[in-house]
Amino acid sequence: MLSLSVGFGGRASVVSLTTMRRPYTFIIDIDKKGPRMLTEVHVPDDVAAAVRLLESGATPLGGGTSLMPLLNDYASPPTELVSLRRAGLAGIHLDGATVRIGAATTLGQVEHDPRLAILDPVVRSIASVPVRNLATVGGNLFAHQPHGDLAVALVALAARVTVVDGGTHELTVEEFVTDPRGLVTEVAFTQPADGSFKYLKAARRRFNSASIVTVAAVIGESAVRVALGGVGNQIIRAHAVEAALAGQPLTDETVPAAAEAGLSELAPVDDAYASAWYRTRVFPVHLRRALLGH
Ligand SMILES: Cc1cc2nc3c(=O)[nH]c(=O)nc-3n(C[C@H](O)[C@H](O)[C@H](O)COP(=O)(O)OP(=O)(O)OC[C@H]3O[C@@H](n4cnc5c(N)ncnc54)[C@H](O)[C@@H]3O)c2cc1C
């Protein structure tokens, strides 16, 4: 059996379709000019042109790995996209210990650059090769948790981001991800000392699986900087863990105690990948494995 009903409420039209198996509901955004849909993809040659298009209301497009699937579901999809592919925003530059990565650089390019070996475990934990060959560094800063694993690592690395949003600003990635907006042009960080950056992601499968818990940390001489993914609606800077470990050696006693202290900062949710309960149980284990290696 197949039945179809259409109702109009305000601007949106609700179309209900019932088949033998299950009901489907579609929301189609129709205004006086007809249904909203994607009509144009601009491909500017430079940042200035991209900014002009964005100021006129278009939406930035990185690799499209998050945005394009959403276009099908939006009640009110963007009508114009600005592809950043040719805007001169891709590239990896090292100046001494300072690393600068253009926003349109793909995760695949990061993965294959031997100068960025410390980010290898991070990018290899994200999605799969085809997705990484499209997905960009800038786009990952906009990913909703439990995605955004590179962003978690960048928070631990105290990375900074350059954003064009009514002028050019530089702010920390940690600040930026709380309210991402504007055109991201670049991220930058200082390479940590050899062996001091730690990263571990718990996921259900090797490929295309969002985080259950992501731990990224930089171990300094007397302080540890820790960022967490998968255990809240936003990336968490684990201040309680850091405070518990400040000035302490990392041992089988201090790290579990720090994890215990960090539990109060988690705000995990249930989703298709794991329950909040499970995420809370996995966190101390992964913090220990990330910081102590066992
Ligand atoms: C199957 C699958 C598995 C995935 N698994 C993981 C995973 O394990 N871990 C993980 O971290 N992520 C995962 N993701 C998400 C993916 O990594 C992110 O979607 C990707 O980094 C986003 O980059 P993009 O260039 O494709 O962004 P797009 O999809 O192009 O854009 C995403 C958002 O960012 C905005 N945007 C993009 N670039 C810029 C910019 N330079 N300035 C301003 N705004 C910008 C867009 O307007 C949009 O709002 C997965 C995605 C898929 C499809």
The ligand as an ORCA input file, in Angstrom:
! r2SCAN-3c Opt
* xyz 0 1
  C      31.762      8.538      6.448
  C      32.349      9.653      7.277
  C      33.093      9.352      8.390
  C      33.642     10.375      9.168
  N      34.399     10.037     10.239
  C      35.017     11.027     10.941
  C      35.880     10.733     12.015
  O      36.112      9.571     12.359
  N      36.473     11.760     12.659
  C      36.283     13.056     12.305
  O      36.878     13.953     12.883
  N      35.437     13.362     11.299
  C      34.804     12.399     10.620
  N      33.968     12.704      9.605
  C      33.701     14.089      9.361
  C      34.769     14.674      8.429
  O      36.052     14.518      8.889
  C      34.552     16.079      8.407
  O      33.347     16.107      7.757
  C      35.553     16.846      7.589
  O      36.742     17.151      8.269
  C      34.882     18.105      7.189
  O      35.693     18.687      6.226
  P      35.099     19.082      4.817
  O      36.181     19.834      4.162
  O      34.556     17.906      4.093
  O      33.922     20.047      5.269
  P      32.584     20.382      4.473
  O      31.678     19.208      4.510
  O      32.888     20.987      3.173
  O      32.028     21.517      5.429
  C      31.656     21.246      6.756
  C      31.285     22.581      7.420
  O      32.439     23.382      7.548
  C      32.282     24.604      6.856
  N      33.600     24.908      6.285
  C      34.421     24.054      5.622
  N      35.595     24.642      5.385
  C      35.518     25.888      5.907
  C      36.415     26.992      5.995
  N      37.677     26.927      5.533
  N      35.996     28.127      6.603
  C      34.752     28.200      7.099
  N      33.857     27.203      7.048
  C      34.244     26.053      6.471
  C      31.175     24.364      5.839
  O      30.494     25.554      5.513
  C      30.294     23.397      6.611
  O      29.489     24.102      7.505
  C      33.419     11.724      8.811
  C      32.669     12.038      7.679
  C      32.134     11.023      6.915
  C      31.336     11.382      5.704
*
